[in-house]
């Protein structure tokens, strides 16, 4: 069983920055595929970014160039650095984990992941 705990959400003005953290209880964290998803009110959960065990990263087009996903395997933590935030980035952000290397673009699909955090609210005011 893996427990994921997100932190770092909050209220920020448009153009500002936030860094989300996700701490994992996994003893073999370095082998996990980690993803960030977000869910805005009335919308489905959507892929934001992913990082695989080798360090390769993937981003949704809507955040490419503004968000950066990274991981610190020594701290069992994955981060999401969010810059140039827009009101449309407002959502609950979730981190997710899978003990498997993704096949193709499976990391894009929320059903690929086995473990989820409780979510952290990010609100961007205009």
KADA-V660547 format. One record per residue. SS is DSSP state (2 for helix, 1 for strand, 0 for the rest). PHI is phi in degrees with one decimal (none if undefined). PSI is psi in degrees with one decimal (999 if undefined). Layout:
[[SS | PHI | PSI] [SS | PHI | PSI]]
This chain:
[[0 | none | 138.1] [0 | -119.5 | 131.5] [0 | -107.9 | 134.9] [1 | -120.8 | 131.8] [1 | -127.2 | 114.7] [1 | -89.4 | 153.6] [1 | -154.7 | 166.2] [0 | 105.9 | -4.7] [0 | -70.4 | 172.0] [1 | 163.8 | -166.3] [1 | -104.7 | 131.0] [1 | -143.6 | 151.3] [1 | -78.9 | 155.0] [0 | -55.3 | 137.1] [0 | 92.2 | -10.7] [0 | -83.6 | -173.9] [0 | -132.9 | 152.1] [1 | -145.5 | 151.9] [1 | -122.7 | 121.7] [1 | -94.3 | 145.3] [1 | -123.6 | 149.6] [1 | -136.7 | 111.1] [1 | -95.6 | 131.3] [1 | -112.7 | 146.7] [0 | -89.1 | -2.4] [0 | -64.4 | 132.9] [0 | -76.2 | -22.7] [0 | -114.5 | 48.9] [2 | -56.2 | -34.4] [2 | -63.3 | -18.5] [2 | -94.8 | -0.2] [0 | -86.3 | 151.3] [1 | -91.0 | 125.6] [1 | -114.7 | 137.0] [1 | -131.2 | 156.1] [1 | -117.4 | 132.6] [1 | -126.6 | 164.5] [1 | -142.4 | 153.1] [1 | -136.8 | 116.5] [0 | -91.5 | 157.7] [0 | -55.4 | 130.0] [0 | 77.2 | 4.9] [0 | -121.3 | 161.9] [0 | -77.8 | 158.5] [0 | -64.8 | 133.9] [1 | -126.5 | 144.5] [1 | -65.5 | 138.5] [1 | -115.8 | -54.7] [1 | -161.5 | 158.2] [1 | -146.3 | 152.7] [1 | -138.2 | 129.7] [0 | -97.1 | 177.0] [0 | -61.7 | -31.2] [0 | -79.1 | -9.0] [0 | 103.9 | -7.0] [0 | -64.9 | 143.3] [1 | -123.1 | 153.0] [1 | -140.2 | 145.6] [1 | -136.9 | 149.9] [0 | -68.5 | 148.1] [0 | -58.4 | -33.3] [0 | -68.0 | -18.3] [0 | -118.2 | -5.4] [0 | -58.8 | 132.2] [0 | 88.6 | -13.7] [0 | -114.3 | -34.9] [1 | -107.8 | 148.9] [1 | -134.6 | 124.6] [1 | -98.9 | 140.2] [1 | -149.4 | 167.7] [1 | -140.9 | 148.5] [1 | -122.0 | 98.8] [2 | -66.2 | -26.9] [2 | -68.3 | -26.6] [2 | -105.4 | 3.8] [0 | 52.0 | 43.7] [1 | -134.4 | 140.7] [1 | -117.0 | 145.1] [1 | -121.8 | 154.7] [1 | -132.4 | 103.8] [1 | -85.5 | 121.5] [1 | -117.7 | 116.8] [0 | -115.4 | 164.8] [0 | 48.7 | 48.0] [0 | -65.1 | 145.3] [0 | -120.4 | 156.6] [2 | -55.5 | -32.2] [2 | -71.8 | -6.1] [2 | -82.7 | -6.3] [0 | -61.8 | 125.2] [1 | -178.7 | 170.8] [1 | -88.4 | 127.4] [1 | -102.7 | 132.3] [1 | -121.2 | 139.7] [1 | -100.9 | 155.2] [1 | -143.6 | 154.1] [1 | -136.8 | 148.2] [1 | -143.1 | 132.4] [0 | -87.9 | 56.9] [0 | -162.5 | 146.5] [0 | -71.3 | 134.4] [0 | -70.2 | 147.5] [0 | -101.3 | 130.6] [0 | 58.7 | -129.1] [0 | -108.0 | 33.4] [2 | -61.7 | -23.8] [2 | -63.7 | -16.9] [2 | -74.0 | -20.8] [0 | -97.7 | 128.2] [2 | -61.9 | -26.2] [2 | -72.9 | -11.4] [2 | -69.2 | -30.2] [0 | -90.1 | 144.9] [0 | -99.8 | -25.9] [1 | -127.2 | 142.1] [1 | -135.2 | 147.2] [0 | -83.4 | 179.7] [0 | -84.4 | -13.2] [0 | 96.3 | 151.1] [1 | -138.1 | 135.0] [1 | -80.4 | 132.5] [1 | -121.0 | 123.3] [1 | -122.9 | 125.0] [1 | -113.9 | 117.6] [1 | -91.7 | 148.6] [0 | -90.3 | 999]]
